[in-house]
């Protein structure tokens, strides 16, 4: 079982920055693939960025060059540094942990944190 708690969301003007954090507990953090997703009422949940236990990273095209995902395995915290924010980045951001087994994987989710970017 993994518990995830996001923090760091808020209201920011376009062009500003925010850093989201996701504190994980209850499992071996450094063996999980971690990711940030976001969702609005109009769109399906989309993956923003992902980082594997080995440090492999990928980003959605819409955030490349602006967002940076990182993890601190000693503190069991996942981060998302968001720069040059745009109004279209407004969404609820969720932290995900994936624990993989031989034939299946289990996904855990946080409760989400609201990010609002004003124009």
For each residue, the residues with C-beta under 8 A, 3 or more apart:
1: 26 27 108
2: 24 25 26 27 32 97 99 108
3: 24 25 26 108
4: 22 23 24 95 96 97 108 109 110 111
5: 22 23 110 111
6: 9 20 21 22 93 94 95 110 111 112 113
7: 20 21 22 23 113
8: 18 19 20 21 113
9: 6 18 20 93 113 114 115
10: 18 114 115 116
11: 116 117 118
12: 16 17 18 85 115 116 117 118
13: 16 117 118
14: 85 86 87 117 118 119
15: 84 85
16: 12 13 85 117
17: 12 81 82 83 84 85
18: 8 9 10 12 82 85 115
19: 8 79 80 81 82
20: 6 7 8 9 36 79 80 82 93 95 113 115
21: 6 7 8 77 78 79
22: 4 5 6 7 34 36 77 78 79 80 95 110
23: 4 5 7 76 77
24: 2 3 4 27 29 32 34 76 77 78 95 97
25: 2 3 76
26: 1 2 3
27: 1 2 24 32 97 99
28: 31 32
29: 24 32 34 71 73 76 97
30: 53 73
31: 28 53 99
32: 2 24 27 28 29 53 97 98 99
33: 50 51 52 53 97 98 100
34: 22 24 29 50 51 69 71 78 95 96 97 98
35: 47 48 49 50 51 69 95 96 98
36: 20 22 47 48 49 50 69 78 80 93 94 95 96
37: 45 46 47 48 93 94 96
38: 45 46 48 89 91 92 93 94 115
39: 43 44 45 46 91 92 94 112
40: 43 90 91 92
41:
42:
43: 39 40 46 91
44: 39
45: 37 38 39 94
46: 37 38 39 43 60
47: 35 36 37 50 60
48: 35 36 37 38 59 60 63 67 69 80 93
49: 35 36 57 58 59 60 63 67 68 69 80
50: 33 34 35 36 47 57 58 69
51: 33 34 35 55 56 57 69 70 71 78
52: 33 55 56 57
53: 30 31 32 33
54:
55: 51 52
56: 51 52
57: 49 50 51 52 69
58: 49 50
59: 48 49 63 64 67 69
60: 46 47 48 49 63 64
61: 64
62: 88
63: 48 49 59 60 66 67 82 89
64: 59 60 61 67
65:
66: 63 82 83 84 85
67: 48 49 59 63 64 80 81 82 83
68: 49 79 80 81 83
69: 34 35 36 48 49 50 51 57 59 78 79 80 81
70: 51 78 79 81
71: 29 34 51 77 78 79
72: 75 76 77 79
73: 29 30 76
74:
75: 72
76: 23 24 25 29 72 73
77: 21 22 23 24 71 72
78: 21 22 24 34 36 51 69 70 71 95
79: 19 20 21 22 68 69 70 71 72
80: 19 20 22 36 48 49 67 68 69 93
81: 17 19 67 68 69 70
82: 17 18 19 20 63 66 67 85 89 115
83: 17 66 67 68
84: 15 17 66
85: 12 14 15 16 17 18 66 82 89 115 117
86: 14 89 117
87: 14 90 117 118 119
88: 62 117
89: 38 63 82 85 86 115 117
90: 40 87 115 116 117
91: 38 39 40 43 114 115
92: 38 39 40 112 113 114 115
93: 6 9 20 36 37 38 48 80 112 113 114 115
94: 6 36 37 38 39 45 109 110 112
95: 4 6 20 22 24 34 35 36 78 109 110
96: 4 34 35 36 37 107 108 109 110
97: 2 4 24 27 29 32 33 34 107 108
98: 32 33 34 35 105 106 107 108
99: 2 27 31 32 105 106 108
100: 33 105
101: 104 105 106
102:
103:
104: 101
105: 98 99 100 101
106: 98 99 101
107: 96 97 98
108: 1 2 3 4 96 97 98 99
109: 4 94 95 96
110: 4 5 6 22 94 95 96 113
111: 4 5 6
112: 6 39 92 93 94
113: 6 7 8 9 20 92 93 110
114: 9 10 91 92 93
115: 9 10 12 18 20 38 82 85 89 90 91 92 93
116: 10 11 12 90
117: 11 12 13 14 16 85 86 87 88 89 90
118: 11 12 13 14 87
119: 14 87
